[in-house]
Amino acid sequence: MTKEHFDVITVGAGLSGISAGYHLQKFCPGKKYAILEGRSDIGGTWSLFQYPGIRSDSDMFTLGYSFRPWREAKAIADGPSILKYVRDTAKEFGIDKNIRFEHKVLSASWSDKDLRWTIKVEVGPKKEKRTYTASFLYICSGYYNYEKGFTPKFPGIEKFKGELIHPQHWPKDLDYTGKKVVVIGSGATAVTLVPSMADQTAHITMLQRSPTYITSLPSKDIVADILRFLLPAKLAHHIARVKNILIQIWFYQLCKRSPNLAKWLIRARLKAALPKGYEVDTHFKPSYQPWDQRVCLVPDSDLFKAVSKGKASIVTDQIETFTPRGIELKSGKELEADIIVTATGLDLIAVGGIRLTVNESAVDISKSYTFKGLMLSDIPNFAFCVGYTNASWTLRADLTSTYVSRLLNHMDSNGYSKCVPICDESGMVKEPILDLNSGYIRRSLDKFPTRGARRPWRFHQNYIMDLFDINFADIKDSNLSFG
């Protein structure tokens, strides 16, 4: 049977995949492409996670696409609004017509003889086997496991008689009204869940082993609202986007270059938002520097308001063991709970868990270097999308898709069928691709490619530098081999 062939196959129909579809249509209109999505819906993260209060911790003028203005009132948007935005974008530009749902990609094999990828897929609930071929493979599946989250092996967890839930698998019919709830964790998910559930529960407790940096912003962007009132939608969107990009870069650089000043500013805002006499140092003074791990954002100080009202509390302690009634802490205190939520992080997975081979040799991508943070050494006609850790994901997704489109056009213009990054490793200092020391990242770094300490093998966490390196730099590069 003849295998269906595409010029480009993209994997994943989340924020990155829809961006890829738009850029391919706009800049490579002659290319035939398909987006293979393992689930039955558009949206990626925003269709998968269904826990209460799910929202972005980035503003929508930067998390939204550069090519489609964000028109809703809230700049820090809730999950359903973001999901609608992604779906509407796919429909408006006809990208949805190129998506094949319930297509789980298992493996992809490159052949120099055929100059193409052969992609093996499972389709639908019956897991029907199907094969496609593509001249170029673009992975837009993010970097975490959609099948399961991460839960540590807590002692005595089997003793607990109540409900135990991971946010990645939130039950649709869960009733927590009047219940005592403990949320284990202090990351973005925990600080979202606690204020969202607080008014319905008898009481909710955020149990953290150690504090996290948390700051607040208004959910509405007043400057953006004024711009939208005075200017056409697209122009207002772009100005607000530039403003917020610069603010993100400024805050990150402040944290890295003047961490003591950054800590003072964060602490001052916390003290102003919390009740007088609150133990700020106990619950909000991390042992690491700002942006060594991701700084959590709470809109409109909702977490601090819940704590101030007495509807929520924060406990900083370690778990001794689970008990039938809740959790016994190292301090000897017991937290009673009807429901325990393990907001303990993600299980990371590289390139969607797809098995890659090149000329019948299995690829160990942990030995590959990232070329401009979007291609891998020694892997032909291949790109992947990973967003920023210190700014909005979509900023880099749009840049990456622009580069892929430019690369494809360059290859066509010069009669090339193959492009592969070649890395001279001599004297190269290896660095992790993700530059945070969060537990969920440290657990998984051995699965991921590395970045080098020098260009173009360095993965910047800076949009302006990437704008020049990716959007405006010449595609011709001594580190790229064309043929």
N, C-alpha and C positions, 0 to 999 in steps of 0.2 A: 504494500500500500504506500502511495506517495505521501511523504511527510509535508505538512503545510509549512511553508517558509515565510519568514519575515525579515525585513531589513534590520529591525530592532525589536527585541523582546525585553520588556521591562517587567520586573517582578515586584508586585506590591501596589495596591491602589489606595494608599493613604495620602497624607499631605505631599510626600515626595513623588509618588507615582503620578498623581494628577498634575503636578508641576512638570514632570517629565513629558507627559502627554501633550501639554500645552506648548512647550518649547519645541518638541519634535514637529508638531503641526505647523507652528509659525515659521521656524527657521529651516526645516527640512521637509517641505510640503510634499515632495515626491516619494518620501520614505513610507513604506508599509510597516506599521508597528502594531504590537498587541501588548496589553498589560495583563499579566497573569496574576490573579488574586486568589489566595488559598481559601479565604472565607467567602461568605455569600453577600458581602456588603462593601460599599465604599467607606473609607474613613480611617482605616488602620486603628491607631490608638483610640480615636474618638468614637469608634463603633464598638470596640472591644470592652473598654472599661465602662461599667454602669454603676459605680458606687455613688452614694449621695454626695452632691455638691461638686462632682468632678468638673474641673475648670482648667484653664491655662494658667501657668505662672509666668507667661510672657504676654506682652500687650499684642493686640490683634493687628496693629499697624505694622508690626514686624513679623508676627506669626502668620498673618495673612499674606496672600500673594502680592507681589509687586504689580501684577497685571490686572488685578481685580480688587477694587477698593472695598474696605470693610465699612459697612454702612450702619451697623447696629450701634445702640447707645453706649453699651459697656465696652471699654477697651480691654479690660480683663474679663474674658468671656467664659460662660459656662460651656460644658461639654456638648450638650444638645445644639447650642447655637453654632459652635465650631463645626460639628458634624453636618449641620444643614448648609453651612457655608461651603464646605468641601464638596458635598453632593451637588449643590447648585452650580458650583464652578465647573464640575465635570459635565453637567447637563448643558450649561450655557455654551460651552465650547465644543460640544459633541464628543468629548473625551470618553464618556461613558459607553459609547458605541464600540469602543476598542477594548473594553475590559471583558475578560473571560473569568467568571466567578467560579469558585470551588475548584480551582486549578492549583493544586499544591505541587510546587516544583521540588523534585527529589534530587536530581543531578543534572549537571551540564558538562558536556565534553567537547573540547575544542580539537579540531583536526587541521593541521597545516596543509594536508593534502586537499581537503575539501574547502578550506578557508571559511569554516563556519562552525557554529556551536550546534550540538545536538542536545536537546533539552527533554528530559523524561519527566512526565507529570502524572499525578493521580487526580482523577476528575470525579467530583460528586461523592455522595455518601457510599456508593458501591466501590469507590476507589478504582474506577476504570483506568487502565493504563493508556497513555497517549504520548506521542512524540512530536515535537516541533523542531524546526531548525531556524537559526538566525545568524545573520552576519555580525551582529553586535549584541552583547548582553549587558543590560543595565539593571543593577540590583537596587531597589528602593524599598527594601523590607525592614528598615530600621536595624536595631541591634539587640532586641530582647525577644525572649521566647514567648510566643503567643499561646503556647499550650499550658504553661504553668508559671507561677511566680516563685519567689524564694521564701521558704520558711525554715529557720534554723531548727535543729533537733533540741527542742526545749525539754528539760527533764520533767517527767511526770505528765506530759501533755495528754496522755491517754486517760488520766484520772478525771479530767474536767467533764462535768455533766451538762454544761450549757452548750451553746452553739459556738463553733470555731470557724472563722471565715477569713479567707485571703481576699483582699480587695479586687484582685484580678478575676475572681470567680464569685461575684456578688450575687446572692439569690434575689430574684425579682420580687418574690413574695415575702421578704424578710420584714417582720414587724418588730421594731425596737421601741415602740411607744411605751413609756413608763419603765423601761428596762435599765439595769445597770450595765454599762458598756465600758470595756477597757480596750483602748487602741494601743498596740505595741508598735513603737516607732516614733521617729521625730522628723521624717523627711516630708516631701511635698504631699504625699498621699495622706499622711497622718494629720498634717496641719490643715488639710482640706476637710477631712472627715469630721474632726472634732467639732468645729463650729457649725457645720451643716447638720449634724445630728443632735446638737446640744439641747435645742428647745423641745424635742420630742422625747428624749430619754429622761429617766429619773435622775441620772447623773452620768457623765462621761469623763473618763480619765485617759490622758495621754501618758503612757508609761515609756520613758526613754532611758536608755542606758547611759547616754551622755547628751549634752545639749547640742543644738544646731543653731547656726545663724539664721534669724528670721527677721524680716523687715516688712513694712507695709507700704502699699500705694493705693491711691483712690481707684476704684473700679472704672470711673469715667475720666477721660482725658480732656480737661477743660480747654487746653490749647487746641487740641484736635477738633473739638466741638465748634470753637470759634472759627477755625479755618474752614470747616465744612459749611458753616453758615455763610461765609464770605466768598468762598471760591468754588469752582467746579469740583465735583467729587474726586476725580483722578488727581488733580493738582493738589487738593487738600490732603489726600491720602499719601502722596509722595512726600510732601513737606513734613507731615506728622511722622512718616516712616524714617526720614532722615534725622529728624529731631530725636526720636527714640533710639535709633542706632547709636547716635553720638552719646546719648546719656548712658546707654548700656556699656559702651566702650570706656567712657569716663569713670563709671563706678567700678568696673573691673580693674582698670589701671590704678585707681585709687587704692583698692584693696590689696593689690600686688605690690605697689610701690610705697604706700604709706599705710600699712596694716593697722598701726596703732590709732591713727586718725580715723580710719574706717570703723574700727571697733568702737571708738568713742561716739561716733555719730550714730551707729546702730544702737548702742546702749542708751544714748540720750532719748532716742525715739521710743525705745521699749519702756523706759521709766515713765515717760509721759503717757503711754497708753495703758499701763498696768496700775492696779490700786497702790496707793501710798503704802510703803513698807513691804511690798512684795519682794520675795527673795529672787531678785533678778540674777544674781551671780550663781545661785544654785541651779536654776533651770534654763538660763539663757547665756551662759558664758562657756563657749566651747573651748576645748584644749588646743585646737588648731587655728590657723590664720584664716581670715575670710577668703573664700573662693578656693581654698585647698579642697573643699567640698562645695557642692552647689548651695548657694544662698536661697533659702525658701522665701517665697513671697506670699503674703496674705492680703487680699483686697479689703480695703476699708477697715483694717484692724479687726476683722471678724473674730479671729482666734482670741485676741486680747479682750475683746468685749465679752465673749463667752466666759472667759476666766473671771473677769471683773464682776459679772452678774452672779457668779457662784454656780453656774450651770455646768462648768467644765473645770477640771483641775489638771495640773501637770505634776507628775511624780518622777523624780530622777533617782533611779535605783536599779539594781540588777535582780534578775529572776533567780530565785533559789529553786523553786519547783512549782509546777501547776498543782492545784488541789481540786477536789470535787467542786468547791464553791468559787474558785478563782485562781489567784496567783499569790504564792508566798514569796516575799522579797528577801534579799540578803539581810536587810535591816531587821527582819523579823515581822514586819508589817504584812498583813494579808489584804489584797484587793479583791473584794467580792465582785462577781460579774455574772450576768446572765448570758452575755455575748462577749467574746474576745475576738478582736480583729487583729490579724497579724500583718500590719503594714510594714513588713520587714524587707521590702525591696524586690528587685527584678532578677530573673535568671537571664543573663545575657547570652546571646548566640550570634555568631558572625555570619554574614551574608545569608541570613535566613536558614542556616543549617544545610544549605545546598552542598552536595558533594561535587567538587570541581576536579576535572582531569584535563590535562593538556597533552595532546599526542600520546594518549593512553597511560600517562603517568599521573598518579594522584597528586593533587596539590595540597601542600600544607601551608595555608595562608599565614600561619604564625611566623613563617620564615620569609614572608614577603615584606617589602617596603612600600609605603604609600607614596605614590607620585601625585603631588599637589593635594593629597588627602582624598583622591577620587579615583585613582587607578592603582593597580598593583603590579609590582615588578614581575616580569617574566610571564605575565598572563595576557594574551593577545585580545584585542577587541572587547575589552571588559571595563566597566566602570561601576562604582558603587556610591551610594549617597549616605553620608553621615553628617548630621547637623552639629551645630555648636553646643558645647556644654555650658558656655557662659552667656549665651544670647539665644535668640529665637531659632528654632530648627529650620524654618523655611527660608531664612536668609541664605543659608548655605545650600539648601536644596535648589533654590532658583539659580544660584551661581553654578552649581554642578551641572544642572541640566543645560544651561547656556553653553558651558564648556563642551559637553558631549555633542551638542548640536554643531558647534563650531568645528570640532574635531571631525565629525562625519562629513561635513561640507568640504573641509580641507582634503580629506582622503579622496572624495569624489573628484575634486578639482584637479588632483594630481595623479589620478588613476591608481590609487593605492587600495589594496584589499585587506591590508593587515597593519595594525599598529600595536607595538608592545613596548612598555617602559623597560629599560635596561639599567640596572643599578650597579655602579662601581662601589663595592662595599669597603674598599680599602680606606682605613682611617675613619670610617663612619661610626658615629656614636649612636647607639640605638636608644630610642625613647618610646614610652607607651603612646599609643594612638590617642587615648583619652587621658587628659592631664589632671584628673581628679583622684583623690585618694579615698573616695567613698568605698565602703565595704563591698557593695555589689559590683563595682568596677574592679577592685583588687582581686576578687574571687575569680574573675574571668579573663584577665589580661593575657593569659597564655593561649587563649583561643583566637586572639586577634592579631592582625598584622602590626608591624611596628612602624614608627616614623623615624626618619633620620634627623640629625641635628643641623643639616644644611639644606638649602633649597636645591632642587624642587621636591626633596623627599620629606620636608618638614610640613606638618599639618598645623597651620596657624589657627589660633583661636581669636582671630581679628578680622572682622568683615572688610575693613578698608584695605588691609594688606591683600586679602584674597581677591578683592575687586580688581586690583591691578594684576595679581599673579594669574588669575583665572579668566577674567573677562577681557582684559586689554592686552595681556602678553601674547606674543606671537605663538601660534600653535607649533611652529618648527622649534624643536628643542633637541639639543645633543643627547639628551637622555631618552628620547623616543626613537625607536627604530621603525621605519615605514617600509613596506614592501608589497 
